[in-house]
Amino acid sequence: MASKWVRPEVYPLFAATGVAIGICAFSLLRNITGNPEVRVNKMGRAAGVLENHEEGRRYAEHGLRAYVQDKTPEIMPGINKFFTSPK
């Protein structure tokens, strides 16, 4: 019965869906655990709006953003330099 519904042609679709679900789960977990504006417990929600700018700045300037901050926004810089630099 399973071989009738699960064909090898749909494996890439399963992989793409799995990656999309993984990205969504990562984003959800990151926002729930690290976002200073999301408060899950009752005491945190009762606090109201907090003026904690430093915590928000730390959340926004995460490790990946700090890594790519000094990089040029190119997908393949080696190929771009090869075709644009005069010889």
N, C-alpha and C positions, 0 to 999 in steps of 0.2 A: 504493500500500500504506500509506503514512504517513497519508494522509487518512482512511483507514478507522479508524485507531487514535487519531489525535490530532484530536479534535473541539474546536470553540471552547468548548463547555460545560465542558471540563476545564482551560481556561487559568487560572481562579482557583485551582484545586487545585494546578497547577504553581507558581503564584506563591506560595501559602502554604507549599508544601513547600520552595521555594527560600529563602524568608525564614527558615524554621525551620532549614534546613541552614546558612545564613549565621550565625544566632545561635549555633548549636552550634560552628561553626568559630571564631567570635570568642572564645567562652568557652574553648575548648580552647587556642587560641593565647595568650590572656591568662594562663591558668593555667600553661602550659608555660614561657612566657618571663618571667613576673613573680612567680609565687607563690614565696615563700621556702621553702616546705616541699617543693616539687617540685625534685628534682635529677636531671638527665638524664645528666650525665657520670659516669664511674666514680669520679673523685676526690671529687666532691660527695657521692655516695652513701656513700662510705667514711667521711665525716666524722661520720656518725651524727646524733643529734638536736642541733640547734644552739639555743642560748638567745639568739636574736637578736630581741628583742622590738621594737626600733625598726624593723627592716625589715618585720616583720609588720604593724606599725601603719601604715607607709607604704602597704603593699599594700591593707590594709582601708579606709583613708581615701583612696580614689581621687578623681579630679576630679569625677565625677558626684555622688558622695556629699557632697563638700564644697559643691557648688553647691546641692543640694536640702536641705541641713541646716537652713537658716534659713527655708525655705518651709513654708507650711501644706499638709498632705496633702489637697489638693482637686484634683479633675479639672478642673472649670470654675469657678474662683473668681468670675469676673464674674457668671455666672448665679446662683451661690449668694448673692452679696451683693445682687443685684437682688431675689431672692425673700425674703430674710430681713431686710433692713434696713427699718425702719419709715420711712414718709414723712410 
